[in-house]
Amino acid sequence: MDIEQVASLERGQKLPLQRDVDAIAIPFGKTETLAEDSVVSVMQAKGSSVSVGFEGRLFLIEGRNLDALGLEPLPRPTLPESASDAEIEQFVWEQLRTCFDPEIPVNIVDLGLVYGCRLERLISGERMVTIRMTLTAPGCGMGDVIAADARNKILGAPQINKVHTDIVFSPPWSRDMMSDEAKLELGMF
């Protein structure tokens, strides 16, 4: 199954869990285990993750755990060991484009939430990625979920040991930061 097939899941579709699965609780960003045979409802299937409703709460199930929904899991994204810094940065941006606010059907890059990313080599020799991003509003509760999703995807590269998400509100987000594709998707043209 690939990302396009994930998008074929329909909103409201009910799926029984085939096994226990770790899912990210929305909006708290903490991992919780949903039990096998629990029936979840698809809320949004975008990128490489599926947002589901269960017992009045929302959860994010990552692509590598899609077998819990009876689907083929997506392989964890990775890079070859010999990847250059430019290839690593491109990988980070590609992974960020698979991250979605669970309530908005546009990826966080096209939504204009990501202001930049920086690769650093630490004294220990480890490589760290710092993502500078914002939220659509200071009170938005999705920051922890989005940060956890981005971190988990970016850590698929063996050259990246740590991911730090720096959430800032200057400059404040506005719809002008959205790509034309995002505006079209949300009917904001």
Beta strands, then each sheet from edge to edge (+ up, - down):
strand 1: 14-16
strand 2: 21-26
strand 3: 31-34
strand 4: 39-46
strand 5: 49-54
strand 6: 57-62
strand 7: 114-121
strand 8: 127-133
strand 9: 162-167
sheet 1: 1+ 4- 5+ 6- 2+ 3-
sheet 2: 7+ 8- 9-
end
